């Protein structure tokens, strides 16, 4: 993965990372509160030898002392030194237990011994440190005394008496909080990367590019009001939702400009991705540009177009396919533009056979002769074969991808089904995109994807003016004179 991929992961999972960081911070603080404060008292001793004062004696004594210092450091934690401390202070622990609280060090090339004692009581820590230093002086004097009873040539002197510390040495609250924060952040980032690696849901263009280089026609942000008001005409003319469909309309016209067929199939991988609303609103958007459009509800299993537009469904596509009525008699006008709807009709027991019949081919050809654009709402690709059958009879296919509704394997399989029947995939439309975040919709972010249109991607053309003629002048620049076969 590239740096941009990691940044996208961080933006997608910022809440998870923040929660982990806060939890780590709380654990660090809780640990600091749970640990009983420990105080450290310290004392220092200077080791010297008794000599006559000559330079040679001083050098020999210094060498002797440095050689002995490390031995004295080891002696500090031995019962010889600590047992007298236990007895003098009346401690209720053994010398071995006391050794766990006492430590001694000496830097190289020095004759200074540092004794440190840790205890939950600052006063007792200082008392133990001082008593240990005094006991070490006595023990060394005893160990280094000559056999003849003369005084020891080694002399230990306390140069820094032990004092009760005012601040605990542990726990280090700042360090614990910092460690908790860093560990929490690390776990959060790791969990985010792992979740992204295991999560195969398609959220945006970056996920699509992992399996396909299909052109991206546009994106539609999730709108809570769209569930109750799904139609483009129910949204303000300059709303982001309306602008999205106008952008998709324009990009689709660029992608479809070289095709002789005027029929475009709208499908998805799975149900619930919003293909029917996309097909309906795309037909409305094209009609608003001044073209004559027919919307065919070819989802003969779960037809929805008639519900969205409030039309009669009993007589429609299936009625025409079985020859009970002419298709022109079944078209229902809708709205103020030149938009006509061919509803699904009665649900048949053999949808795939009807959609793949010669009657369906002739019907599409007849509609193409009458209208400037033919938009066909087809069933999803994966549950049934209807869309794959129809894809061979149209000029191109638009695949609707519901953000977070479909997974990469399913999308890859749907694209494979289209490729298997040699369908012409005009592009992908992302639906239900988040309004904020790394996968949020931005007008300049989407285009129909061809290399030749890179300049339009940077500065996409947006229609303006009355809704009935939105984009009509621009469409005429693309296609030239409008088809006169309609009406």
HUJOBEL-V390988 format. One record per residue. N is the residue number from 1. PHI is phi in whole degrees, -180 to 180 (none if undefined). PSI is psi in whole degrees, 0 to 359 (none if undefined). D_LAST is the distance of its C-alpha to the last C-alpha in Angstrom with 2 decimals. Layout:
N	PHI	PSI	D_LAST
N	PHI	PSI	D_LAST
This chain:
1	none	148	53.96
2	-89	173	53.71
3	-61	321	54.80
4	-62	327	51.25
5	-67	319	50.98
6	-66	321	54.17
7	-64	322	53.03
8	-66	322	49.82
9	-63	317	52.00
10	-64	320	54.17
11	-69	323	51.24
12	-69	324	49.82
13	-111	27	53.26
14	-62	326	54.83
15	-68	316	55.47
16	-61	316	57.28
17	-65	319	59.34
18	-63	317	60.22
19	-62	316	61.31
20	-63	320	63.48
21	-65	318	65.04
22	-66	319	65.84
23	-63	317	67.29
24	-61	320	69.42
25	-64	318	70.61
26	-66	321	71.53
27	-66	319	73.37
28	-62	318	75.30
29	-67	320	76.26
30	-65	322	77.19
31	-64	321	79.33
32	-65	323	81.14
33	-75	329	81.87
34	-77	331	82.94
35	-79	130	85.39
36	-71	133	88.78
37	-59	139	89.81
38	-120	136	92.30
39	-111	143	94.79
40	-119	122	96.40
41	-109	146	99.88
42	-136	145	101.44
43	-138	155	104.90
44	-129	144	106.27
45	-125	146	109.62
46	-108	131	111.42
47	-104	127	113.47
48	-139	164	116.62
49	-118	150	119.88
50	-87	128	123.40
51	-143	173	125.10
52	-76	347	127.99
53	102	353	125.67
54	-71	159	126.15
55	-62	320	123.13
56	-66	319	123.60
57	-65	322	123.83
58	-65	318	120.71
59	-65	317	118.69
60	-64	319	119.93
61	-65	321	119.23
62	-65	317	115.71
63	-63	318	114.97
64	-62	316	116.52
65	-66	314	114.51
66	-61	325	111.14
67	-70	330	111.91
68	-86	336	112.79
69	-57	314	109.90
70	-63	329	107.38
71	-69	320	109.94
72	-65	323	110.39
73	-61	318	106.58
74	-67	332	106.59
75	-72	335	109.53
76	-56	320	107.72
77	-93	10	105.83
78	-88	153	108.85
79	-56	332	110.83
80	-56	324	113.82
81	-93	319	112.04
82	-83	333	109.83
83	-61	316	112.29
84	-60	328	114.46
85	-66	315	111.34
86	-60	319	110.49
87	-74	320	114.06
88	-70	326	114.50
89	-94	352	111.29
90	67	38	111.55
91	-75	144	108.11
92	-95	41	107.07
93	-138	164	105.62
94	-87	169	107.18
95	-63	324	107.64
96	-65	320	104.98
97	-69	323	102.46
98	-66	329	103.45
99	-61	334	102.87
100	-71	342	99.14
101	-97	346	99.16
102	-109	140	101.29
103	-143	150	100.39
104	-137	142	102.36
105	-140	161	101.44
106	-152	126	103.21
107	-71	152	101.72
108	-64	147	103.07
109	63	23	106.01
110	-128	166	106.75
111	-120	29	109.37
112	-111	128	107.33
113	-107	129	106.25
114	-108	128	103.41
115	-115	126	103.41
116	-120	141	100.32
117	-131	131	100.18
118	-107	135	97.12
119	-158	157	97.53
120	-74	346	95.68
121	-111	124	98.42
122	-64	324	98.87
123	-68	316	102.58
124	-68	326	103.28
125	-62	317	101.44
126	-68	320	103.72
127	-65	317	106.81
128	-66	319	106.05
129	-62	315	105.36
130	-68	319	108.65
131	-66	323	110.62
132	-66	319	109.20
133	-63	316	110.20
134	-64	319	113.70
135	-67	325	113.97
136	-65	321	112.90
137	-60	315	115.64
138	-67	318	118.20
139	-67	318	116.95
140	-67	320	116.93
141	-61	322	120.36
142	-71	320	121.58
143	-71	326	119.97
144	-94	2	121.17
145	-70	134	124.77
146	-65	157	127.46
147	-64	333	129.61
148	-74	357	132.71
149	92	6	131.31
150	-75	167	130.54
151	-71	157	127.49
152	-69	139	124.09
153	-74	349	123.30
154	-106	136	119.68
155	-128	122	118.79
156	-104	131	115.43
157	-128	132	114.72
158	-75	117	111.89
159	-103	342	110.32
160	-134	99	107.31
161	-65	151	108.10
162	-76	138	105.37
163	-128	154	103.70
164	-71	123	101.32
165	-70	147	97.70
166	-91	337	95.74
167	-120	142	92.27
168	-69	147	91.26
169	-87	340	90.54
170	-150	146	88.09
171	-80	155	85.41
172	-90	96	83.64
173	-61	317	80.84
174	-63	317	78.97
175	-66	318	79.13
176	-63	319	77.99
177	-66	318	75.01
178	-64	316	74.06
179	-64	318	74.43
180	-61	319	72.44
181	-66	314	69.62
182	-65	317	69.59
183	-65	319	69.76
184	-62	317	66.99
185	-62	316	64.75
186	-62	316	65.55
187	-66	322	64.80
188	-64	314	61.57
189	-65	317	60.34
190	-62	318	61.47
191	-66	323	59.73
192	-65	315	56.51
193	-65	318	56.61
194	-65	317	57.50
195	-64	319	54.77
196	-66	322	52.17
197	-66	320	53.53
198	-84	335	53.43
199	-81	118	50.18
200	-102	10	47.28
201	-68	141	44.51
202	-88	118	41.67
203	-110	331	41.59
204	-164	192	39.97
205	-62	324	39.29
206	-60	324	43.00
207	-72	322	43.07
208	-61	320	39.96
209	-68	347	41.65
210	-71	338	44.59
211	-127	346	42.68
212	-154	151	39.60
213	-108	27	38.31
214	-60	142	34.65
215	-60	148	32.54
216	-107	111	32.26
217	-80	332	28.82
218	165	179	30.04
219	-142	148	31.93
220	-123	120	31.52
221	-73	152	34.68
222	-69	132	35.93
223	-131	121	35.30
224	-61	322	37.25
225	-69	341	34.80
226	-66	338	31.93
227	-68	325	33.48
228	-92	330	32.98
229	-127	77	29.88
230	-76	342	28.00
231	-82	148	24.57
232	-62	326	23.80
233	-71	346	22.91
234	-89	355	26.41
235	-105	152	28.10
236	-57	147	28.86
237	-60	328	26.46
238	-105	19	29.32
239	-74	157	30.91
240	-57	325	31.86
241	-66	314	29.59
242	-65	319	26.46
243	-63	326	27.70
244	-63	315	28.23
245	-70	326	24.65
246	-66	323	23.46
247	-66	318	26.13
248	-64	319	25.09
249	-58	313	21.45
250	-65	315	22.80
251	-66	324	25.35
252	-65	321	22.97
253	-65	324	20.80
254	-66	316	24.09
255	-69	334	25.21
256	-103	4	22.04
257	-65	330	21.62
258	-89	0	23.47
259	-92	140	21.64
260	-78	324	19.35
261	-73	140	18.07
262	-96	357	15.51
263	-87	132	17.06
264	-126	128	19.73
265	-96	131	22.29
266	-109	122	24.05
267	-146	182	27.56
268	-148	176	31.12
269	-79	315	34.65
270	-134	164	35.70
271	-66	154	34.45
272	89	7	34.66
273	-92	355	33.45
274	92	28	30.28
275	-69	321	27.60
276	-68	316	25.45
277	-66	324	25.59
278	-66	315	24.93
279	-62	316	21.83
280	-63	311	20.53
281	-70	328	21.42
282	-66	320	20.16
283	-63	319	16.64
284	-63	317	17.08
285	-63	320	18.53
286	-67	320	15.74
287	-64	325	13.20
288	-66	339	15.84
289	-82	359	15.78
290	102	3	12.41
291	-93	157	10.42
292	-88	131	7.79
293	-133	143	10.37
294	-122	131	11.51
295	-106	119	15.24
296	-106	122	17.21
297	-88	95	20.71
298	-98	12	22.70
299	-85	89	26.01
300	-84	10	27.26
301	-110	316	30.68
302	-136	70	30.23
303	-66	138	26.66
304	-130	343	26.29
305	-60	319	22.68
306	-63	327	22.69
307	-68	316	25.93
308	-64	320	24.71
309	-98	355	21.63
310	69	45	23.37
311	-115	168	21.19
312	-80	133	22.30
313	-107	344	23.23
314	-60	326	24.83
315	-116	119	21.80
316	-166	227	19.76
317	-61	312	20.05
318	-64	328	23.43
319	-62	318	22.40
320	-71	322	19.81
321	-68	329	22.38
322	-92	3	25.11
323	82	19	23.01
324	-82	339	23.33
325	-155	157	19.68
326	-77	145	16.37
327	-62	327	14.43
328	-66	333	11.28
329	-79	346	13.90
330	-98	350	15.29
331	-71	133	12.55
332	-114	121	13.75
333	-70	150	12.09
334	-145	135	14.60
335	76	190	15.65
336	-94	346	14.41
337	-90	181	12.03
338	-85	68	8.67
339	-117	125	10.93
340	-123	147	11.02
341	-120	131	14.40
342	-111	103	15.83
343	-71	174	19.47
344	-72	328	22.41
345	82	195	23.52
346	-66	139	27.17
347	-73	121	29.29
348	-90	165	30.52
349	-81	346	33.98
350	-130	66	32.76
351	-59	317	29.89
352	-62	320	30.76
353	-66	320	30.77
354	-66	316	27.36
355	-69	335	25.77
356	-95	7	27.57
357	-81	165	26.74
358	-64	329	24.91
359	-61	322	22.50
360	-68	320	21.46
361	-61	315	21.07
362	-66	324	18.85
363	-65	316	16.71
364	-63	317	16.32
365	-61	319	15.57
366	-66	320	12.82
367	-68	324	11.19
368	-65	329	11.83
369	-73	335	10.06
370	-95	330	6.71
371	-121	159	7.43
372	-74	329	9.69
373	-144	139	12.39
374	-121	114	13.84
375	-107	124	16.85
376	-116	121	19.35
377	-89	113	22.32
378	-109	162	25.21
379	-66	166	28.82
380	-62	156	31.63
381	-75	321	33.12
382	-80	318	36.75
383	-67	324	37.05
384	-137	170	34.88
385	-97	4	33.46
386	-57	313	29.87
387	-65	321	28.54
388	-65	324	30.57
389	-66	315	29.20
390	-69	330	25.54
391	-60	337	26.39
392	-80	348	26.93
393	-108	2	23.40
394	-118	169	21.46
395	-77	340	21.44
396	-177	165	23.66
397	-124	137	25.40
398	-113	124	26.10
399	-101	119	29.37
400	-89	129	30.03
401	-118	115	33.76
402	-80	119	35.29
403	-59	126	38.22
404	68	7	41.46
405	-98	338	39.60
406	-129	150	39.93
407	-103	159	42.92
408	-55	315	43.24
409	-60	321	44.14
410	-68	317	41.09
411	-64	320	38.75
412	-64	321	40.51
413	-68	321	40.13
414	-64	316	36.38
415	-63	324	35.99
416	-66	324	38.21
417	-64	320	36.04
418	-67	319	33.01
419	-67	328	35.24
420	-66	325	36.63
421	-95	11	33.32
422	59	39	32.61
423	-76	150	29.59
424	-94	103	28.25
425	-81	108	29.05
426	-72	327	26.96
427	164	181	29.16
428	-117	141	30.69
429	-117	123	29.85
430	-87	132	32.92
431	-120	157	32.63
432	63	32	35.34
433	-70	148	37.21
434	-67	150	40.22
435	-81	344	39.95
436	-136	160	43.38
437	105	183	45.48
438	-66	338	45.20
439	-105	13	41.88
440	-67	153	40.26
441	-79	135	36.83
442	-137	137	36.85
443	-59	318	33.88
444	-75	353	35.88
445	-84	336	37.03
446	-114	148	33.83
447	-154	178	31.64
448	-78	355	29.72
449	99	350	33.09
450	-75	154	33.09
451	-64	324	36.08
452	-66	340	34.07
453	-100	17	32.54
454	-61	326	35.96
455	-68	325	35.80
456	-70	332	32.58
457	-65	325	34.37
458	-75	326	37.06
459	-135	74	34.81
460	-65	145	31.36
461	-83	134	28.66
462	-119	138	27.63
463	-78	157	24.74
464	-147	173	25.64
465	98	187	24.37
466	-58	147	22.17
467	-63	330	20.64
468	-68	329	17.04
469	-114	20	17.37
470	-57	118	20.04
471	80	3	20.31
472	-67	318	17.28
473	-62	318	19.73
474	-67	322	21.63
475	-63	322	18.72
476	-68	330	17.86
477	-65	328	21.58
478	-78	311	21.45
479	-97	351	18.49
480	83	217	18.51
481	-71	136	15.41
482	-64	153	12.23
483	-61	136	10.17
484	-102	11	7.96
485	-81	348	6.75
486	-78	172	3.76
487	75	none	0.00
